[in-house]
Amino acid sequence: MNSKKQTPEIWKALSNKIRRDLLCFIGEKRVVSFTEIQGRFQLKVGTLYHHLDTLGELITQDSTKKYLLTEKGRRSYALIEDELDVTAPSLSSYGKMSFLHSVFLRPVFHFIGNDSIRSLGFSILLLVGLGVATYFLSFTPIFLFPSFIVPDFFAPIFFLISTIVTYLLTELFVSVVYKRKAGKLALFQSTIFAQIPLVLFCVLEALIFDFEYPVSPLQMDIWVIVLLMFTQLIFVGLLTESIVVIKELRVEKAGLATLFVVFILNGLAFLVMNLLEVTI
């Protein structure tokens, strides 16, 4: 069937408000059973099946007979909600931006978003590995600022707290402002990946200063400060990309959420470092 024949069928499927609501409901829930749909819409079984059948190629069923959106369904859902970054290429259609999307781990975030349970084990291993690294370095990201921590065992604790707070702030903003409440587990896993550049900076600085850390930024070489700023920009890119993929938002809206998170994290970082008198 060619695209000219497909377009009227999609228009027909979405011309009915019930079917548009059905599509949005499935899109919001990501995976939903027939019983859940029936409980939400309170329609007769025959009527509900008619609407589901009319949606046609916009929806499909998994091995457990639960409903989810197809690629065309997600695009249609995006147009209805006007929130998805519809200009961003999918995994199957990377274009000129493929290198940039790969740098910011879009394929990884897609995998996490599609199967957050299957990816959970690896994400936990990554979290533990990053935490262990901060322990041996005695150097950990306090939110966005890698800092020297004594005693050693406090380092992974602060790293875990920083990761959780980053996730909670991101989830809070996206849920309250954009009403996107699905994908909580996937977003948490993506937040762990966003911490990677901050921990790598800790490793690099430990090697540069041979574990004799400067007591203030004024004692740091200018190129180290520039490297820290670059590392934070990579963090911003990763967090924004994860919000685009996991929460299905436009880049500008995901960027606004990231700016909110960064602003709060900066304030918390200075507060914590002043209270604990830690060094950066």
C-alpha positions in Angstrom: 0.0 0.0 0.0 1.5 3.4 -1.0 1.6 6.5 1.1 -1.2 8.2 -0.9 -3.6 5.5 0.2 -2.3 5.4 3.7 -2.8 9.1 4.4 -6.7 9.1 4.0 -6.9 6.0 6.3 -4.9 7.8 9.0 -7.1 10.9 8.6 -10.2 8.7 8.9 -8.7 7.0 12.0 -8.1 10.3 13.7 -11.2 12.1 12.6 -13.1 10.7 15.5 -12.5 12.2 19.0 -12.8 8.8 20.7 -10.1 7.4 18.5 -7.9 10.4 19.1 -8.3 9.9 22.9 -7.6 6.2 22.5 -4.4 7.0 20.7 -3.3 9.5 23.3 -4.2 7.1 26.1 -2.1 4.3 24.6 0.7 6.8 23.9 0.7 8.1 27.5 0.6 4.6 29.0 3.0 3.2 26.3 1.8 -0.4 26.9 -1.8 -1.0 27.9 -4.2 -4.0 28.1 -7.7 -4.1 26.6 -9.1 -4.3 30.1 -7.4 -1.0 31.0 -8.7 0.7 27.9 -12.2 -0.6 28.5 -12.0 0.6 32.1 -10.9 4.1 31.0 -13.4 4.6 28.2 -16.4 2.6 29.4 -17.4 1.5 25.9 -19.2 -1.6 24.8 -16.8 -4.4 23.7 -17.9 -4.3 20.1 -17.7 -0.5 19.9 -14.2 -0.5 21.5 -12.9 -3.2 19.1 -14.3 -1.2 16.2 -12.3 1.9 17.2 -9.2 -0.1 17.8 -9.5 -1.8 14.4 -10.0 1.6 12.8 -6.8 2.9 14.2 -5.2 0.3 12.1 -1.5 0.7 11.5 -1.2 3.4 14.2 -1.3 0.7 16.9 -0.1 -2.9 17.3 -0.1 -5.6 19.9 2.9 -7.3 21.7 3.2 -11.0 22.6 0.9 -10.5 25.6 -1.8 -8.9 23.4 -1.3 -5.5 25.0 -1.6 -2.5 22.8 1.2 0.0 22.0 1.8 2.6 19.3 3.6 1.9 16.1 6.2 4.4 14.7 3.4 6.1 12.7 1.2 6.0 15.8 3.9 7.8 17.8 4.2 10.4 15.1 0.4 10.9 15.1 0.3 11.1 18.8 3.1 13.7 18.7 1.1 15.9 16.3 -1.9 15.7 18.5 0.0 16.5 21.7 2.4 18.9 19.9 5.1 17.9 22.3 7.2 15.2 20.7 10.5 16.2 19.0 9.1 15.2 15.6 12.1 16.6 13.8 14.5 14.3 15.6 15.5 11.2 13.5 14.5 7.8 14.8 17.0 4.9 15.2 16.1 3.7 11.7 16.4 7.1 10.0 19.5 8.8 11.4 20.7 11.5 9.0 23.3 14.2 9.2 22.9 14.4 12.9 23.7 10.7 13.5 27.1 11.5 15.0 25.7 14.1 17.4 22.9 11.8 18.5 25.4 9.0 19.1 27.6 11.2 21.3 24.6 12.0 23.4 23.6 8.4 23.7 20.3 8.5 21.8 20.5 4.8 20.9 21.1 3.9 24.5 18.2 6.0 25.7 16.0 4.5 23.0 16.9 1.0 24.3 16.2 2.0 27.9 12.9 3.7 26.9 11.7 0.7 25.0 12.6 -1.9 27.7 13.4 -0.3 31.0 13.1 -3.6 32.8 15.6 -5.4 30.6 18.1 -2.5 30.8 17.8 -2.2 34.6 20.5 -4.7 35.5 23.1 -2.9 33.4 22.1 0.5 34.7 22.5 -0.7 38.3 25.9 -2.1 37.5 26.9 1.2 36.0 25.6 3.0 39.1 27.6 0.7 41.4 30.7 1.0 39.2 30.6 4.8 39.1 30.1 4.8 42.9 33.1 2.5 43.5 35.2 4.8 41.3 34.3 7.8 43.5 35.2 5.8 46.6 38.7 5.0 45.4 39.2 8.6 44.2 37.8 10.3 47.3 36.4 12.6 44.6 32.8 12.8 43.6 30.3 15.0 41.8 28.3 17.0 44.3 25.5 17.7 41.8 27.4 19.4 39.0 30.7 20.1 40.9 33.3 17.3 41.3 34.6 17.7 44.9 37.1 16.2 47.2 35.4 14.2 50.0 36.7 12.9 53.3 36.3 10.3 54.6 36.3 8.1 51.5 33.1 6.2 52.1 31.2 9.5 51.9 32.1 9.9 48.2 29.7 7.2 46.8 27.0 8.3 49.2 27.1 11.8 47.8 27.3 10.5 44.3 24.1 8.4 44.9 22.3 11.4 46.5 23.3 13.6 43.6 22.0 11.1 41.0 18.7 10.7 42.9 18.2 14.4 43.4 18.9 15.1 39.7 16.3 12.4 38.7 13.7 13.7 41.1 14.1 17.3 40.0 13.8 16.3 36.3 10.8 14.0 36.9 9.1 16.7 39.0 9.4 19.4 36.4 8.4 17.2 33.4 5.4 15.7 35.3 4.1 19.0 36.7 4.8 21.3 33.7 4.3 18.9 30.7 2.1 16.3 32.4 4.4 13.5 31.3 4.3 10.9 34.1 5.2 7.7 32.2 8.8 6.4 31.9 9.9 7.1 35.5 12.2 4.0 35.7 13.6 4.7 32.3 14.4 8.3 33.2 16.2 7.3 36.4 18.4 4.9 34.4 19.1 7.7 31.9 20.1 10.0 34.7 22.7 7.5 35.7 24.2 7.7 32.2 24.2 11.5 32.4 26.5 11.2 35.4 29.3 9.5 33.4 31.1 12.7 32.2 31.1 14.1 35.7 32.8 11.0 37.1 35.2 10.8 34.2 36.2 14.4 35.1 36.9 13.2 38.6 39.2 10.4 37.3 41.0 12.8 35.0 41.6 15.4 37.7 42.8 12.8 40.2 45.4 11.7 37.6 46.4 15.3 36.8 46.9 16.3 40.4 48.2 12.9 41.5 45.4 12.8 44.1 46.7 16.1 45.7 43.6 18.2 45.0 43.6 22.0 44.9 41.8 23.6 47.8 40.0 26.2 45.6 39.2 26.8 42.0 41.8 29.6 42.1 44.5 27.0 42.3 43.3 25.2 39.3 44.8 25.8 35.9 42.5 27.6 33.5 42.3 24.7 31.1 41.0 22.5 34.0 38.2 25.0 34.6 37.4 25.0 30.9 37.4 21.2 30.9 34.9 21.3 33.9 32.6 23.7 32.0 32.8 21.4 28.9 32.0 18.4 31.1 29.0 20.1 32.5 27.8 20.9 29.0 28.1 17.3 28.1 26.0 16.5 31.1 23.4 19.0 30.0 23.3 17.4 26.5 22.9 13.9 27.9 20.1 14.9 30.3 18.3 16.9 27.5 18.6 14.0 25.1 17.3 11.6 27.7 14.2 13.8 28.3 13.6 14.0 24.5 13.7 10.3 24.1 12.1 9.0 27.4 9.5 11.7 27.9 8.9 12.3 24.1 9.3 16.1 24.3 10.5 18.6 21.8 14.2 19.6 22.3 13.3 23.2 23.4 10.9 21.9 26.1 13.4 19.3 27.2 16.1 22.0 27.3 13.9 24.2 29.5 13.5 21.3 31.9 17.3 20.8 32.0 17.9 24.5 32.6 15.6 24.3 35.6 17.4 21.2 37.0 20.8 22.8 36.4 19.8 26.0 38.2 18.6 24.1 41.3 21.6 21.7 41.3 24.0 24.7 41.2 22.3 26.2 44.2 22.3 22.9 46.1 25.9 22.3 45.2 27.1 25.6 46.7 24.9 25.1 49.7 26.2 21.6 50.4 29.9 22.6 49.8 29.6 25.6 52.1 28.0 23.5 54.9 30.5 20.6 54.6 33.5 22.9 53.7 34.5 20.5 50.9 37.0 21.5 48.2 36.4 21.6 44.5 
